[in-house]
């Protein structure tokens, strides 16, 4: 509704000006994304009426998707329905590009909160709200020392196959893969089975943890073929600083055991942890909690 001017007998130019200001208000409000993308859910201020003050926060691999696979249409549809009753967020160890490959290119809009690299790169309502840098934190010399030692270790490692991209440098962490991230899915599955018997990653993590104790780093095994390296405190609990206004934070993850990359946030006193075994298990637990 157009607001009345001070004079009831306002001119046509006054009316047009008022109409323009009214339209301008609409397009500067938080509904702007919805007007551009009407297929998407409404912004979070109009959502989560059933569970105010509560957020459901999800890991990616093994929780919303199979490891490094795309989310199923069923899961994506379920998330859209869940968002109607509770605020939702996602926190993954991968960078934003990889999370987008799995959950969709509009992931920062499809979830109220999107935390990549454990929350070291943070988005809320589609907008960046924080970023942290491993390079600035450690400094170039210490970072180079860590990378050189890791590459030497992998070079001397005797495993059935090796491919490429053994270290992936991200904003807030290093991702280390003994087999190399360029391996095929079949090779990835094969390495996971081999690792469970030979403990390739746990042994490597133990060596690095001892060698670089002075850097105060965390080594966190995740996925099928790799582990993450980051400063202590930069695990998935890092994202919780952005969620302090919530009364309840329900976290869902699969690697909730000690040494797994969901362990710290699962055990945090700030969260209510739910250990899951698959996307189907995640949906079942959420239905029981929020949609029954």
LOSE-573561 format. One record per residue (C-alpha): x, z, y; residue in three letters; residue number from 0. Coordinates in Angstrom, 2 decimals. Example, Ala and Ser with C-alpha at 12.3 -4.5 7.8 and 13.67 -1.06 7.14 Angstrom:
# LOSE-573561
+---------+---------+---------+------+-----+
:    east :      up :   north : rest :  nr :
+---------+---------+---------+------+-----+
:   12.30 :    7.80 :   -4.50 :  ALA :   0 :
:   13.67 :    7.14 :   -1.06 :  SER :   1 :
+---------+---------+---------+------+-----+
***
This chain:
# LOSE-573561
+---------+---------+---------+------+-----+
:    east :      up :   north : rest :  nr :
+---------+---------+---------+------+-----+
:    0.00 :    0.00 :    0.00 :  UNK :   0 :
:    1.32 :   -0.98 :    3.44 :  UNK :   1 :
:    1.80 :    2.09 :    5.65 :  UNK :   2 :
:   -0.18 :    2.19 :    8.87 :  UNK :   3 :
:    1.68 :    1.63 :   12.11 :  UNK :   4 :
:    1.41 :    4.03 :   15.02 :  UNK :   5 :
:   -1.07 :    1.64 :   16.57 :  UNK :   6 :
:   -4.02 :    0.36 :   14.54 :  UNK :   7 :
:   -3.84 :   -2.78 :   16.66 :  UNK :   8 :
:   -0.36 :   -3.79 :   15.39 :  UNK :   9 :
:    0.83 :   -7.37 :   15.74 :  UNK :  10 :
:    1.37 :   -9.93 :   12.98 :  UNK :  11 :
:    5.13 :   -9.48 :   13.30 :  UNK :  12 :
:    4.69 :   -5.73 :   12.78 :  UNK :  13 :
:    2.66 :   -6.41 :    9.64 :  UNK :  14 :
:    5.25 :   -8.83 :    8.24 :  UNK :  15 :
:    8.01 :   -6.36 :    9.01 :  UNK :  16 :
:    6.15 :   -3.61 :    7.21 :  UNK :  17 :
:    5.44 :   -5.88 :    4.26 :  UNK :  18 :
:    9.10 :   -6.84 :    4.11 :  UNK :  19 :
:   10.18 :   -3.21 :    4.12 :  UNK :  20 :
:    7.68 :   -2.48 :    1.35 :  UNK :  21 :
:    9.06 :   -5.28 :   -0.83 :  UNK :  22 :
:   12.60 :   -4.26 :    0.00 :  UNK :  23 :
:   11.88 :   -0.75 :   -1.24 :  UNK :  24 :
:   10.73 :   -2.08 :   -4.59 :  UNK :  25 :
:   13.91 :   -4.06 :   -5.13 :  UNK :  26 :
:   16.22 :   -1.21 :   -4.17 :  UNK :  27 :
:   14.52 :    1.23 :   -6.50 :  UNK :  28 :
:   15.65 :    1.97 :  -10.05 :  UNK :  29 :
:   13.03 :   -0.47 :  -11.35 :  UNK :  30 :
:   15.22 :   -3.39 :  -10.22 :  UNK :  31 :
:   16.61 :   -4.00 :  -13.71 :  UNK :  32 :
:   13.12 :   -4.00 :  -15.16 :  UNK :  33 :
:   12.00 :   -6.64 :  -12.67 :  UNK :  34 :
:   14.98 :   -8.80 :  -13.65 :  UNK :  35 :
:   14.61 :   -8.09 :  -17.37 :  UNK :  36 :
:   10.94 :   -7.34 :  -18.10 :  UNK :  37 :
:   11.58 :   -7.29 :  -21.86 :  UNK :  38 :
:   13.72 :   -4.19 :  -21.51 :  UNK :  39 :
:   12.49 :   -0.64 :  -21.47 :  UNK :  40 :
:   11.67 :    1.00 :  -18.18 :  UNK :  41 :
:   14.40 :    3.08 :  -16.55 :  UNK :  42 :
:   14.87 :    6.62 :  -17.86 :  UNK :  43 :
:   13.09 :    8.41 :  -15.02 :  UNK :  44 :
:    9.81 :    7.07 :  -16.40 :  UNK :  45 :
:   10.83 :    7.68 :  -20.01 :  UNK :  46 :
:   11.17 :   10.60 :  -22.41 :  UNK :  47 :
:    7.95 :   12.30 :  -21.31 :  UNK :  48 :
:    7.49 :   13.95 :  -24.71 :  UNK :  49 :
:   10.92 :   15.62 :  -24.80 :  UNK :  50 :
:   12.11 :   16.28 :  -21.23 :  UNK :  51 :
:   15.55 :   17.83 :  -21.01 :  UNK :  52 :
:   16.49 :   16.53 :  -24.47 :  UNK :  53 :
:   18.86 :   13.70 :  -25.38 :  UNK :  54 :
:   19.54 :   12.03 :  -28.72 :  UNK :  55 :
:   23.19 :   10.94 :  -28.77 :  UNK :  56 :
:   24.44 :    8.56 :  -31.46 :  UNK :  57 :
:   27.74 :    7.53 :  -32.96 :  UNK :  58 :
:   27.95 :    3.78 :  -33.74 :  UNK :  59 :
:   29.73 :    2.91 :  -37.02 :  UNK :  60 :
:   27.98 :    4.43 :  -40.01 :  UNK :  61 :
:   25.25 :    5.90 :  -37.81 :  UNK :  62 :
:   23.54 :    3.01 :  -36.00 :  UNK :  63 :
:   25.32 :    0.20 :  -37.87 :  UNK :  64 :
:   27.33 :   -0.40 :  -41.01 :  UNK :  65 :
:   31.05 :   -0.25 :  -40.10 :  UNK :  66 :
:   31.85 :   -3.01 :  -37.59 :  UNK :  67 :
:   28.57 :   -4.78 :  -38.37 :  UNK :  68 :
:   25.74 :   -5.67 :  -36.01 :  UNK :  69 :
:   22.72 :   -3.42 :  -35.78 :  UNK :  70 :
:   19.72 :   -4.66 :  -37.75 :  UNK :  71 :
:   16.56 :   -5.84 :  -35.95 :  UNK :  72 :
:   14.77 :   -2.88 :  -37.53 :  UNK :  73 :
:   17.24 :   -0.41 :  -36.00 :  UNK :  74 :
:   17.07 :   -2.04 :  -32.57 :  UNK :  75 :
:   13.26 :   -1.94 :  -32.61 :  UNK :  76 :
:   13.36 :    1.70 :  -33.67 :  UNK :  77 :
:   15.69 :    2.61 :  -30.80 :  UNK :  78 :
:   13.30 :    0.98 :  -28.31 :  UNK :  79 :
:   10.44 :    3.09 :  -29.66 :  UNK :  80 :
:   12.55 :    6.25 :  -29.73 :  UNK :  81 :
:   13.49 :    5.78 :  -26.08 :  UNK :  82 :
:    9.83 :    6.12 :  -25.16 :  UNK :  83 :
:    9.83 :    9.77 :  -26.23 :  UNK :  84 :
:   13.40 :   11.01 :  -25.71 :  UNK :  85 :
:   16.42 :   10.11 :  -23.60 :  UNK :  86 :
:   19.00 :    8.27 :  -25.72 :  UNK :  87 :
:   22.73 :    7.74 :  -25.54 :  UNK :  88 :
:   25.49 :    6.21 :  -27.62 :  UNK :  89 :
:   29.12 :    7.35 :  -27.93 :  UNK :  90 :
:   31.68 :    5.30 :  -29.83 :  UNK :  91 :
:   35.42 :    5.26 :  -30.21 :  UNK :  92 :
:   35.59 :    1.50 :  -29.74 :  UNK :  93 :
:   35.83 :   -0.22 :  -26.38 :  UNK :  94 :
:   32.73 :   -1.55 :  -24.66 :  UNK :  95 :
:   33.25 :   -5.12 :  -25.89 :  UNK :  96 :
:   33.21 :   -4.05 :  -29.53 :  UNK :  97 :
:   30.21 :   -1.76 :  -29.06 :  UNK :  98 :
:   28.41 :   -4.66 :  -27.36 :  UNK :  99 :
:   29.15 :   -6.89 :  -30.35 :  UNK : 100 :
:   27.40 :   -4.37 :  -32.59 :  UNK : 101 :
:   24.53 :   -3.11 :  -30.42 :  UNK : 102 :
:   23.97 :   -6.10 :  -28.14 :  UNK : 103 :
:   25.34 :   -7.36 :  -24.84 :  UNK : 104 :
:   22.76 :   -5.33 :  -22.90 :  UNK : 105 :
:   23.80 :   -2.04 :  -24.53 :  UNK : 106 :
:   24.51 :   -0.33 :  -21.20 :  UNK : 107 :
:   20.88 :   -1.02 :  -20.21 :  UNK : 108 :
:   19.30 :   -0.42 :  -23.62 :  UNK : 109 :
:   20.56 :    3.18 :  -23.73 :  UNK : 110 :
:   20.25 :    5.68 :  -20.90 :  UNK : 111 :
:   23.90 :    6.64 :  -21.44 :  UNK : 112 :
:   26.60 :    4.45 :  -22.98 :  UNK : 113 :
:   29.97 :    6.06 :  -23.69 :  UNK : 114 :
:   32.72 :    3.80 :  -25.02 :  UNK : 115 :
:   36.17 :    5.05 :  -26.01 :  UNK : 116 :
:   34.68 :    8.52 :  -26.64 :  UNK : 117 :
:   33.24 :    8.63 :  -23.12 :  UNK : 118 :
:   36.50 :    7.80 :  -21.36 :  UNK : 119 :
:   34.57 :    4.76 :  -20.14 :  UNK : 120 :
:   31.08 :    5.96 :  -19.18 :  UNK : 121 :
:   27.88 :    4.20 :  -18.09 :  UNK : 122 :
:   24.54 :    5.61 :  -17.01 :  UNK : 123 :
:   21.50 :    3.39 :  -16.41 :  UNK : 124 :
:   23.76 :    0.35 :  -16.67 :  UNK : 125 :
:   26.20 :    1.55 :  -14.00 :  UNK : 126 :
:   29.78 :    2.76 :  -14.42 :  UNK : 127 :
:   30.11 :    6.50 :  -13.76 :  UNK : 128 :
:   33.64 :    7.21 :  -14.97 :  UNK : 129 :
:   36.86 :    5.84 :  -16.47 :  UNK : 130 :
:   40.04 :    7.52 :  -17.72 :  UNK : 131 :
:   43.51 :    6.02 :  -18.28 :  UNK : 132 :
:   45.91 :    6.87 :  -21.12 :  UNK : 133 :
:   48.74 :    5.02 :  -19.39 :  UNK : 134 :
:   48.49 :    7.14 :  -16.26 :  UNK : 135 :
:   48.11 :   10.34 :  -18.27 :  UNK : 136 :
:   51.16 :    9.90 :  -20.53 :  UNK : 137 :
:   53.37 :    7.72 :  -18.38 :  UNK : 138 :
:   55.08 :    4.53 :  -19.48 :  UNK : 139 :
:   58.13 :    6.14 :  -21.13 :  UNK : 140 :
:   56.17 :    8.49 :  -23.41 :  UNK : 141 :
:   53.69 :    5.77 :  -24.24 :  UNK : 142 :
:   56.49 :    3.38 :  -25.20 :  UNK : 143 :
:   58.11 :    6.06 :  -27.37 :  UNK : 144 :
:   54.85 :    6.56 :  -29.26 :  UNK : 145 :
:   54.18 :    2.85 :  -29.72 :  UNK : 146 :
:   57.74 :    2.07 :  -30.87 :  UNK : 147 :
:   57.73 :    4.83 :  -33.48 :  UNK : 148 :
:   54.31 :    3.77 :  -34.77 :  UNK : 149 :
:   55.33 :    0.13 :  -35.15 :  UNK : 150 :
:   58.52 :    1.14 :  -37.00 :  UNK : 151 :
:   56.46 :    3.33 :  -39.33 :  UNK : 152 :
:   54.06 :    0.48 :  -40.12 :  UNK : 153 :
:   56.96 :   -1.96 :  -40.63 :  UNK : 154 :
:   58.38 :    0.33 :  -43.34 :  UNK : 155 :
:   54.99 :    1.01 :  -44.91 :  UNK : 156 :
:   54.52 :   -0.48 :  -48.37 :  UNK : 157 :
:   50.88 :   -1.49 :  -48.77 :  UNK : 158 :
:   49.38 :   -4.50 :  -50.63 :  UNK : 159 :
:   48.67 :   -6.62 :  -47.54 :  UNK : 160 :
:   49.28 :   -6.59 :  -43.78 :  UNK : 161 :
:   47.73 :   -8.79 :  -41.14 :  UNK : 162 :
:   47.97 :   -8.51 :  -37.34 :  UNK : 163 :
:   47.06 :   -6.30 :  -34.36 :  UNK : 164 :
:   48.44 :   -3.04 :  -35.71 :  UNK : 165 :
:   48.03 :   -1.26 :  -32.36 :  UNK : 166 :
:   45.18 :   -1.92 :  -29.96 :  UNK : 167 :
:   45.69 :   -0.53 :  -26.47 :  UNK : 168 :
:   42.48 :    0.68 :  -24.83 :  UNK : 169 :
:   41.81 :    2.39 :  -21.51 :  UNK : 170 :
:   41.85 :    5.91 :  -22.88 :  UNK : 171 :
:   43.40 :    5.67 :  -26.34 :  UNK : 172 :
:   45.46 :    3.76 :  -28.87 :  UNK : 173 :
:   43.79 :    2.46 :  -32.01 :  UNK : 174 :
:   46.26 :    2.21 :  -34.90 :  UNK : 175 :
:   45.59 :    0.18 :  -38.04 :  UNK : 176 :
:   48.15 :    0.14 :  -40.90 :  UNK : 177 :
:   46.70 :   -3.09 :  -42.33 :  UNK : 178 :
:   46.03 :   -4.67 :  -38.91 :  UNK : 179 :
:   42.69 :   -5.25 :  -37.21 :  UNK : 180 :
:   42.84 :   -9.00 :  -37.87 :  UNK : 181 :
:   42.03 :   -8.49 :  -41.55 :  UNK : 182 :
:   38.88 :  -10.01 :  -43.04 :  UNK : 183 :
:   35.87 :   -7.92 :  -44.04 :  UNK : 184 :
:   36.85 :   -8.26 :  -47.70 :  UNK : 185 :
:   40.38 :   -7.05 :  -46.90 :  UNK : 186 :
:   38.93 :   -4.24 :  -44.80 :  UNK : 187 :
:   36.80 :   -3.05 :  -47.73 :  UNK : 188 :
:   39.77 :   -3.32 :  -50.08 :  UNK : 189 :
:   41.99 :   -1.26 :  -47.76 :  UNK : 190 :
:   39.34 :    1.43 :  -47.41 :  UNK : 191 :
:   39.22 :    1.84 :  -51.20 :  UNK : 192 :
:   43.03 :    1.84 :  -51.38 :  UNK : 193 :
:   43.30 :    4.40 :  -48.57 :  UNK : 194 :
:   40.92 :    6.81 :  -50.31 :  UNK : 195 :
:   43.30 :    6.91 :  -53.28 :  UNK : 196 :
:   46.69 :    6.63 :  -51.54 :  UNK : 197 :
:   45.84 :    8.54 :  -48.31 :  UNK : 198 :
:   47.70 :    6.01 :  -46.17 :  UNK : 199 :
:   46.04 :    7.06 :  -42.92 :  UNK : 200 :
:   46.13 :   10.84 :  -43.49 :  UNK : 201 :
:   49.85 :   10.68 :  -44.35 :  UNK : 202 :
:   50.60 :    8.56 :  -41.28 :  UNK : 203 :
:   48.58 :   10.87 :  -39.04 :  UNK : 204 :
:   50.45 :   13.91 :  -40.38 :  UNK : 205 :
:   53.80 :   12.25 :  -39.62 :  UNK : 206 :
:   52.79 :   11.25 :  -36.09 :  UNK : 207 :
:   51.24 :   14.63 :  -35.37 :  UNK : 208 :
:   54.51 :   16.38 :  -36.25 :  UNK : 209 :
:   56.75 :   13.85 :  -34.48 :  UNK : 210 :
:   54.75 :   13.88 :  -31.23 :  UNK : 211 :
:   53.58 :   17.49 :  -31.08 :  UNK : 212 :
:   55.12 :   17.72 :  -27.60 :  UNK : 213 :
:   52.64 :   15.17 :  -26.24 :  UNK : 214 :
:   49.59 :   17.30 :  -27.16 :  UNK : 215 :
:   47.74 :   14.42 :  -28.80 :  UNK : 216 :
:   44.77 :   14.17 :  -31.13 :  UNK : 217 :
:   44.83 :   11.80 :  -34.10 :  UNK : 218 :
:   41.33 :   11.00 :  -35.29 :  UNK : 219 :
:   40.52 :    8.91 :  -38.38 :  UNK : 220 :
:   37.47 :    6.67 :  -38.01 :  UNK : 221 :
:   35.99 :    3.51 :  -39.48 :  UNK : 222 :
:   37.50 :    1.80 :  -42.50 :  UNK : 223 :
:   41.01 :    0.82 :  -41.46 :  UNK : 224 :
:   42.26 :    2.70 :  -38.42 :  UNK : 225 :
:   42.65 :    5.93 :  -36.47 :  UNK : 226 :
:   42.57 :    6.75 :  -32.76 :  UNK : 227 :
:   45.29 :    8.47 :  -30.73 :  UNK : 228 :
:   44.42 :   10.22 :  -27.47 :  UNK : 229 :
:   45.22 :   13.40 :  -25.50 :  UNK : 230 :
:   43.60 :   16.60 :  -26.76 :  UNK : 231 :
:   40.17 :   17.04 :  -25.24 :  UNK : 232 :
:   39.65 :   13.27 :  -25.04 :  UNK : 233 :
:   37.62 :   13.22 :  -28.25 :  UNK : 234 :
:   33.87 :   12.57 :  -28.19 :  UNK : 235 :
:   33.24 :   15.95 :  -26.56 :  UNK : 236 :
:   34.67 :   14.33 :  -23.41 :  UNK : 237 :
:   31.32 :   12.62 :  -22.81 :  UNK : 238 :
:   29.46 :   15.95 :  -22.70 :  UNK : 239 :
:   30.55 :   16.54 :  -19.10 :  UNK : 240 :
:   28.06 :   13.85 :  -18.10 :  UNK : 241 :
:   25.18 :   15.53 :  -19.98 :  UNK : 242 :
:   25.24 :   19.03 :  -18.51 :  UNK : 243 :
:   21.71 :   18.72 :  -17.11 :  UNK : 244 :
:   20.20 :   18.48 :  -20.60 :  UNK : 245 :
:   18.88 :   21.57 :  -22.37 :  UNK : 246 :
:   19.41 :   20.09 :  -25.84 :  UNK : 247 :
:   21.93 :   17.48 :  -26.96 :  UNK : 248 :
:   21.21 :   16.23 :  -30.48 :  UNK : 249 :
:   24.26 :   14.40 :  -31.85 :  UNK : 250 :
:   24.05 :   12.11 :  -34.88 :  UNK : 251 :
:   27.24 :   11.02 :  -36.64 :  UNK : 252 :
:   28.66 :   10.23 :  -40.07 :  UNK : 253 :
:   32.31 :   11.32 :  -39.87 :  UNK : 254 :
:   31.54 :   14.96 :  -39.12 :  UNK : 255 :
:   34.19 :   16.41 :  -41.45 :  UNK : 256 :
:   37.43 :   17.89 :  -40.09 :  UNK : 257 :
:   39.72 :   15.02 :  -39.12 :  UNK : 258 :
:   36.80 :   12.62 :  -38.69 :  UNK : 259 :
:   36.13 :   11.21 :  -35.24 :  UNK : 260 :
:   32.71 :   12.91 :  -35.02 :  UNK : 261 :
:   33.96 :   16.35 :  -36.00 :  UNK : 262 :
:   34.62 :   17.89 :  -32.57 :  UNK : 263 :
:   31.34 :   16.86 :  -30.98 :  UNK : 264 :
:   29.40 :   17.73 :  -34.14 :  UNK : 265 :
:   30.89 :   21.24 :  -34.14 :  UNK : 266 :
:   30.65 :   21.72 :  -30.36 :  UNK : 267 :
:   28.49 :   24.69 :  -29.28 :  UNK : 268 :
:   27.01 :   22.36 :  -26.66 :  UNK : 269 :
:   25.38 :   20.12 :  -29.27 :  UNK : 270 :
:   22.96 :   20.32 :  -32.16 :  UNK : 271 :
:   24.78 :   18.33 :  -34.82 :  UNK : 272 :
:   23.13 :   16.11 :  -37.43 :  UNK : 273 :
:   25.31 :   14.60 :  -40.15 :  UNK : 274 :
:   24.00 :   11.23 :  -41.37 :  UNK : 275 :
:   25.00 :    8.81 :  -44.11 :  UNK : 276 :
:   23.61 :    5.49 :  -42.85 :  UNK : 277 :
:   21.42 :    3.88 :  -40.17 :  UNK : 278 :
:   18.40 :    4.43 :  -42.44 :  UNK : 279 :
:   19.24 :    8.12 :  -42.66 :  UNK : 280 :
:   19.60 :    8.24 :  -38.86 :  UNK : 281 :
:   16.15 :    6.74 :  -38.38 :  UNK : 282 :
:   14.61 :    9.12 :  -40.91 :  UNK : 283 :
:   16.10 :   12.19 :  -39.22 :  UNK : 284 :
:   15.01 :   11.00 :  -35.76 :  UNK : 285 :
:   11.47 :   10.33 :  -36.96 :  UNK : 286 :
:   11.26 :   13.86 :  -38.35 :  UNK : 287 :
:   12.63 :   15.39 :  -35.14 :  UNK : 288 :
:   11.02 :   13.34 :  -32.39 :  UNK : 289 :
:    8.24 :   11.13 :  -33.78 :  UNK : 290 :
:    6.33 :   13.25 :  -36.30 :  UNK : 291 :
+---------+---------+---------+------+-----+
***
